[in-house]
């Protein structure tokens, strides 16, 4: 209960939390999945059900692994195998309830807005 109160207070006080706050385990799981995918060659990627493709224009191909619950509606990362993310930019989501979706793949190109307790709590861009 104390964690929930603290999390609620932090959302109200700062809008977007710092890296050491709530989403750290989700970001770590996302990073671990991405790192695992990068270690695979095309054949190993196919064996794991991944897609060997370029994550973005001008980038070399890499393995993009799917997640078990890709696209499932979520409000927090504890409802997902990796992370709960939103397409809503935190600048426009401040003090608004956000419905996220479970991360779809290991791909890490662009920005991800991590959702905890129905709020965008951190943005990570690469």
C-alpha positions as CSV (number, residue, x, y, z in Angstrom):
1,X,0.0,0.0,0.0
2,X,2.8,2.4,0.8
3,X,4.3,1.9,-2.6
4,X,1.0,2.7,-4.2
5,X,0.7,5.9,-2.2
6,X,4.3,6.9,-2.9
7,X,3.7,6.2,-6.6
8,X,0.5,8.2,-6.6
9,X,2.3,11.1,-4.8
10,X,5.2,11.0,-7.3
11,X,2.9,11.1,-10.3
12,X,1.0,14.0,-8.9
13,X,4.2,15.8,-7.9
14,X,6.3,15.4,-10.9
15,X,4.3,13.9,-13.8
16,X,7.2,11.9,-15.2
17,X,9.3,9.9,-12.8
18,X,13.1,9.6,-12.8
19,X,14.9,6.5,-14.2
20,X,15.3,5.0,-10.7
21,X,11.6,5.0,-10.1
22,X,8.9,2.5,-10.9
23,X,9.6,1.4,-14.6
24,X,13.2,0.2,-14.0
25,X,12.3,-3.5,-14.0
26,X,10.3,-3.1,-17.2
27,X,13.1,-1.2,-18.9
28,X,15.6,-3.9,-17.8
29,X,13.4,-6.6,-19.2
30,X,13.0,-4.7,-22.4
31,X,16.8,-4.2,-22.6
32,X,17.5,-7.9,-21.8
33,X,15.1,-9.1,-24.6
34,X,16.7,-6.6,-27.0
35,X,20.2,-7.8,-26.1
36,X,19.2,-11.5,-26.5
37,X,17.8,-10.8,-29.9
38,X,21.0,-9.0,-31.0
39,X,23.1,-12.0,-30.1
40,X,21.2,-14.3,-32.5
41,X,22.0,-14.9,-36.1
42,X,19.3,-15.3,-38.8
43,X,18.9,-19.1,-38.4
44,X,18.7,-18.8,-34.6
45,X,16.3,-16.0,-34.9
46,X,14.0,-18.0,-37.1
47,X,14.2,-21.0,-34.6
48,X,12.9,-18.7,-31.8
49,X,10.0,-17.4,-34.0
50,X,11.7,-14.0,-34.7
51,X,12.0,-12.0,-37.8
52,X,15.3,-11.1,-39.4
53,X,14.8,-7.5,-40.6
54,X,16.1,-4.0,-40.4
55,X,14.5,-2.2,-37.4
56,X,14.6,1.1,-39.3
57,X,15.7,2.6,-42.6
58,X,19.4,2.6,-43.0
59,X,20.1,0.1,-40.1
60,X,21.5,-3.4,-40.6
61,X,19.2,-6.3,-40.2
62,X,18.8,-7.9,-36.7
63,X,16.6,-10.4,-35.0
64,X,13.3,-9.0,-33.9
65,X,11.8,-11.4,-31.3
66,X,8.0,-11.3,-30.6
67,X,6.8,-11.2,-27.0
68,X,4.3,-13.7,-25.6
69,X,1.6,-11.2,-24.9
70,X,2.2,-8.7,-27.7
71,X,-0.5,-6.0,-27.9
72,X,-2.4,-7.1,-24.9
73,X,-4.1,-4.1,-23.1
74,X,-2.4,-3.1,-19.9
75,X,-2.2,-0.5,-17.2
76,X,1.2,-1.5,-15.6
77,X,4.2,-3.6,-16.7
78,X,3.4,-6.3,-14.1
79,X,0.5,-7.3,-16.4
80,X,3.0,-8.0,-19.3
81,X,5.9,-10.4,-19.9
82,X,8.2,-7.5,-20.7
83,X,6.7,-4.0,-20.4
84,X,3.5,-1.9,-20.7
85,X,4.1,0.9,-23.2
86,X,2.0,3.7,-24.7
87,X,2.1,5.6,-28.0
88,X,1.0,8.7,-26.1
89,X,3.8,11.2,-25.7
90,X,4.2,12.1,-22.0
91,X,4.0,15.8,-22.8
92,X,0.4,15.1,-23.8
93,X,-0.4,12.5,-21.2
94,X,0.4,14.4,-18.0
95,X,-2.3,13.9,-15.4
96,X,-4.3,11.7,-17.8
97,X,-5.2,8.0,-17.5
98,X,-3.4,6.1,-20.2
99,X,-4.2,2.6,-21.5
100,X,-1.1,0.9,-22.7
101,X,-0.3,-2.3,-24.5
102,X,2.2,-5.0,-23.8
103,X,5.4,-4.5,-25.8
104,X,5.1,-6.3,-29.1
105,X,8.8,-7.2,-29.8
106,X,12.4,-6.9,-28.9
107,X,12.8,-4.0,-31.4
108,X,14.2,-0.9,-29.7
109,X,14.3,1.9,-32.2
110,X,12.6,5.2,-31.5
111,X,10.9,6.1,-28.3
112,X,9.0,4.0,-25.8
113,X,6.7,5.5,-23.2
114,X,6.5,3.1,-20.2
115,X,3.1,2.9,-18.3
116,X,2.7,2.2,-14.6
117,X,-0.6,2.6,-12.8
118,X,-2.3,4.0,-15.9
119,X,0.2,6.8,-16.2
120,X,3.2,7.4,-18.6
121,X,6.0,7.4,-16.1
122,X,9.1,7.4,-18.3
123,X,10.2,7.9,-21.9
124,X,13.2,6.0,-23.3
125,X,14.5,6.9,-26.7
126,X,17.2,5.3,-28.8
